[in-house]
Amino acid sequence: MVTAADTLVRQLPHELQLQLVQEVRDVVRRSPLIRPRTPGGRNMRVLVSAAGKLGWVGDGAYHYSPVDARGMPWPQMPATWSRIATEVAGPQPWDSAIINWYALGSGLGWHRDLAEVDTSLPIVTISLGDSAWWAIREREGAPVSRCEVTSGGVTLLEGRLRLYEHTIERITPNPLFSPLRKPGRISITIRVAGEPCLKPSQS
């Protein structure tokens, strides 16, 4: 059985984590964090922003957009982020980096990432701040595997794992190792969302 720990592929040094936190601050100053809405109209528990050509939007539907909630283009993706993604997943035309802010007590429900044009391409996530309990399963009702991802942890979903359901069950305090000034967790999820890797025509 594939385990959640198998997706944890790298641990970033503290100095690099501090750099990444500053880069996140620079991005959200230009495109502030917002609270997305689910298709059912409920507010999500995380706050979200993005960098790159495309950002993820939750405005009652889940989709990617070249502009943020204010109609402004997303900030450019920092080169550090795409470099880390390439180091763990190989070269890709990375075009989207979603930033999630988790306050203590928040999480993210079970889901698959299906809004990308090509759902076979890898997804890389960098964790910063307090620890996250990360869980995966092949499908609803299948056995669940979980592990703790600490600050600086990098997870990779690729191959058959790319379409596994996954969740952040909870955030637990880990202030000794956090590069953040206050409790909580940042995730940076880097992927190919759109046009550079269009799927072949079915015709």
C-alpha positions in Angstrom: 0.0 0.0 0.0 1.2 3.5 -0.9 1.4 5.7 2.3 1.1 9.4 2.8 4.7 9.4 4.0 5.7 8.2 0.5 4.6 11.5 -0.9 7.0 13.4 1.4 10.0 13.8 -0.8 12.1 16.6 0.6 12.8 18.8 3.7 13.9 22.3 3.1 16.5 24.0 5.3 15.3 26.8 7.7 17.1 29.5 5.9 15.3 28.7 2.6 12.0 28.5 4.5 12.5 32.1 5.7 13.1 33.2 2.1 10.0 31.5 1.0 7.9 33.1 3.7 9.1 36.5 2.6 8.3 35.7 -1.0 4.7 34.7 0.1 4.4 38.0 1.9 5.5 39.8 -1.3 2.9 38.0 -3.4 -0.1 38.5 -1.0 0.7 42.2 -0.7 0.0 42.4 -4.4 -2.9 39.9 -4.5 -4.4 39.7 -1.0 -5.7 36.5 0.6 -9.4 35.9 0.2 -11.8 33.3 1.6 -13.2 31.2 -1.3 -16.7 29.8 -1.5 -17.7 26.2 -2.2 -20.2 25.3 -5.0 -22.7 25.0 -2.1 -22.1 28.6 -1.2 -20.2 28.0 2.1 -17.1 29.8 3.0 -14.0 27.6 3.0 -11.8 27.5 6.2 -8.6 28.5 4.4 -7.6 31.9 2.9 -6.2 31.7 -0.6 -4.0 33.7 -3.1 -1.8 32.7 -6.0 1.1 33.5 -8.2 1.8 32.6 -11.8 -0.1 32.9 -15.1 -3.2 31.2 -13.5 -4.6 31.3 -10.1 -7.3 29.1 -8.5 -10.6 30.7 -7.9 -13.4 29.5 -5.6 -16.3 31.8 -6.3 -19.0 29.2 -6.1 -17.3 27.2 -8.8 -13.7 25.8 -8.8 -11.7 27.0 -11.7 -8.5 28.8 -12.8 -8.3 32.4 -13.9 -5.6 34.7 -15.2 -6.8 37.4 -12.9 -7.6 37.6 -9.2 -10.8 38.7 -7.4 -10.0 42.3 -8.2 -9.5 41.6 -11.9 -5.8 42.1 -11.6 -3.2 39.7 -13.1 -1.6 37.4 -10.5 1.9 38.3 -9.3 4.7 36.5 -11.1 5.7 33.1 -9.6 9.0 33.5 -7.7 11.8 31.5 -9.4 12.6 29.8 -6.1 9.2 28.1 -6.2 9.4 26.7 -9.7 13.0 25.6 -9.1 12.0 23.6 -6.0 9.1 22.0 -8.0 11.5 21.1 -10.9 14.0 19.6 -8.5 11.5 17.2 -7.1 9.2 16.5 -10.1 11.4 17.3 -13.2 11.0 20.1 -15.7 7.4 21.3 -16.3 5.9 24.5 -17.6 4.8 25.5 -14.1 2.1 28.2 -14.5 0.3 28.3 -11.1 1.3 28.4 -7.5 -1.7 28.4 -5.0 -1.1 29.9 -1.6 -3.2 28.6 1.3 -3.2 30.1 4.8 -4.4 27.8 7.5 -5.2 29.2 11.0 -4.9 26.8 13.9 -8.0 24.6 14.0 -8.6 24.8 10.2 -8.2 22.2 7.5 -9.1 21.2 4.0 -11.7 18.6 3.1 -11.2 15.4 1.0 -10.8 16.3 -2.7 -9.0 15.5 -5.9 -7.4 18.1 -8.0 -9.4 17.9 -11.3 -9.6 21.5 -12.5 -6.3 21.4 -14.4 -6.3 20.8 -18.2 -4.0 17.8 -17.9 -4.6 15.9 -14.6 -1.6 13.6 -15.3 0.9 16.2 -14.5 2.5 16.4 -11.0 1.6 18.6 -8.1 4.2 19.8 -5.6 3.3 21.3 -2.2 5.6 23.2 0.2 4.6 23.5 3.8 5.7 26.4 6.0 4.8 27.0 9.7 2.9 24.7 12.0 2.6 21.0 11.3 -0.1 19.6 9.1 -1.7 16.2 9.3 -1.8 15.1 5.7 -3.9 12.1 4.6 -4.5 10.3 1.3 -6.7 7.6 0.0 -7.3 6.1 -3.5 -11.1 6.8 -3.4 -13.9 7.3 -0.9 -14.2 4.3 1.4 -10.6 3.1 0.6 -8.0 2.7 3.4 -6.6 6.1 4.6 -2.9 6.7 5.2 -1.8 9.8 7.1 1.4 11.4 8.3 2.6 14.7 9.9 4.2 17.2 7.6 6.4 19.6 9.4 7.6 23.1 8.2 9.8 22.8 5.2 8.2 19.5 4.1 7.7 19.1 0.3 5.1 16.6 -0.9 4.6 15.3 -4.4 1.6 13.8 -6.1 2.5 12.2 -9.4 1.8 9.0 -11.4 -1.0 6.9 -9.9 -1.0 9.1 -6.8 -1.9 12.2 -8.8 -5.6 11.4 -8.7 -5.7 10.1 -5.1 -8.1 11.9 -2.8 -6.3 13.9 -0.1 -7.0 16.2 2.8 -5.4 18.4 5.5 -7.1 17.0 8.6 -5.8 19.5 11.1 -3.0 21.9 11.9 -1.0 21.4 15.1 1.3 23.9 16.8 5.0 23.4 16.2 6.5 26.9 17.1 10.0 25.6 17.7 10.5 24.9 14.0 8.1 27.5 12.4 9.5 30.3 10.3 6.3 32.3 10.8 5.7 35.1 13.3 2.4 33.8 14.4 0.6 30.4 14.7 -0.7 28.8 11.5 0.5 27.2 8.3 1.2 28.3 4.7 1.1 25.9 1.8 2.5 26.7 -1.7 1.1 24.3 -4.2 2.8 24.4 -7.6 1.3 22.8 -10.7 0.6 23.1 -14.4 -3.0 24.3 -14.5 -3.6 25.3 -18.1 -2.8 25.8 -21.7 0.9 24.8 -21.9 -0.1 21.1 -21.7 -3.4 20.9 -23.4 -4.6 17.3 -23.7 -4.7 15.7 -27.1 -7.9 16.1 -29.0 -10.3 13.2 -28.6 -11.6 13.5 -32.2 
